[in-house]
């Protein structure tokens, strides 16, 4: 999962760099215009979904390796999952508001 999300994030970054190189947005209006396209909003949302999933896999592995008490590890995992889901909803709210 981490490799797939990493590849998808690299593709998005290359796409964004190409758009920035072509459009060269200099102010808020130009940036807003880039993200007014529905396909760009979807691509950005997918980027952040991949980022959060990528982060979850990494944090989960760290917690499994270094937090030995099962209840503490479970509580930390629940906190991380909840935070990442809130961030994903917040991302959608930002992109479609």
Secondary structure as a PSIPRED ss2 file (coil, helix, strand):
# PSIPRED VFORMAT (PSIPRED V4.0)

   1 X C   1.000  0.000  0.000
   2 X H   0.000  1.000  0.000
   3 X H   0.000  1.000  0.000
   4 X H   0.000  1.000  0.000
   5 X H   0.000  1.000  0.000
   6 X H   0.000  1.000  0.000
   7 X H   0.000  1.000  0.000
   8 X H   0.000  1.000  0.000
   9 X H   0.000  1.000  0.000
  10 X H   0.000  1.000  0.000
  11 X H   0.000  1.000  0.000
  12 X H   0.000  1.000  0.000
  13 X H   0.000  1.000  0.000
  14 X H   0.000  1.000  0.000
  15 X H   0.000  1.000  0.000
  16 X H   0.000  1.000  0.000
  17 X H   0.000  1.000  0.000
  18 X H   0.000  1.000  0.000
  19 X H   0.000  1.000  0.000
  20 X H   0.000  1.000  0.000
  21 X H   0.000  1.000  0.000
  22 X H   0.000  1.000  0.000
  23 X H   0.000  1.000  0.000
  24 X C   1.000  0.000  0.000
  25 X C   1.000  0.000  0.000
  26 X C   1.000  0.000  0.000
  27 X C   1.000  0.000  0.000
  28 X H   0.000  1.000  0.000
  29 X H   0.000  1.000  0.000
  30 X H   0.000  1.000  0.000
  31 X H   0.000  1.000  0.000
  32 X H   0.000  1.000  0.000
  33 X H   0.000  1.000  0.000
  34 X H   0.000  1.000  0.000
  35 X C   1.000  0.000  0.000
  36 X C   1.000  0.000  0.000
  37 X C   1.000  0.000  0.000
  38 X H   0.000  1.000  0.000
  39 X H   0.000  1.000  0.000
  40 X H   0.000  1.000  0.000
  41 X H   0.000  1.000  0.000
  42 X H   0.000  1.000  0.000
  43 X H   0.000  1.000  0.000
  44 X H   0.000  1.000  0.000
  45 X H   0.000  1.000  0.000
  46 X H   0.000  1.000  0.000
  47 X H   0.000  1.000  0.000
  48 X H   0.000  1.000  0.000
  49 X H   0.000  1.000  0.000
  50 X H   0.000  1.000  0.000
  51 X H   0.000  1.000  0.000
  52 X H   0.000  1.000  0.000
  53 X H   0.000  1.000  0.000
  54 X H   0.000  1.000  0.000
  55 X H   0.000  1.000  0.000
  56 X H   0.000  1.000  0.000
  57 X H   0.000  1.000  0.000
  58 X H   0.000  1.000  0.000
  59 X H   0.000  1.000  0.000
  60 X H   0.000  1.000  0.000
  61 X H   0.000  1.000  0.000
  62 X H   0.000  1.000  0.000
  63 X H   0.000  1.000  0.000
  64 X H   0.000  1.000  0.000
  65 X H   0.000  1.000  0.000
  66 X H   0.000  1.000  0.000
  67 X C   1.000  0.000  0.000
  68 X C   1.000  0.000  0.000
  69 X C   1.000  0.000  0.000
  70 X H   0.000  1.000  0.000
  71 X H   0.000  1.000  0.000
  72 X H   0.000  1.000  0.000
  73 X H   0.000  1.000  0.000
  74 X H   0.000  1.000  0.000
  75 X H   0.000  1.000  0.000
  76 X H   0.000  1.000  0.000
  77 X H   0.000  1.000  0.000
  78 X H   0.000  1.000  0.000
  79 X H   0.000  1.000  0.000
  80 X H   0.000  1.000  0.000
  81 X H   0.000  1.000  0.000
  82 X H   0.000  1.000  0.000
  83 X H   0.000  1.000  0.000
  84 X H   0.000  1.000  0.000
  85 X H   0.000  1.000  0.000
  86 X H   0.000  1.000  0.000
  87 X H   0.000  1.000  0.000
  88 X H   0.000  1.000  0.000
  89 X H   0.000  1.000  0.000
  90 X H   0.000  1.000  0.000
  91 X H   0.000  1.000  0.000
  92 X H   0.000  1.000  0.000
  93 X H   0.000  1.000  0.000
  94 X H   0.000  1.000  0.000
  95 X H   0.000  1.000  0.000
  96 X C   1.000  0.000  0.000
  97 X C   1.000  0.000  0.000
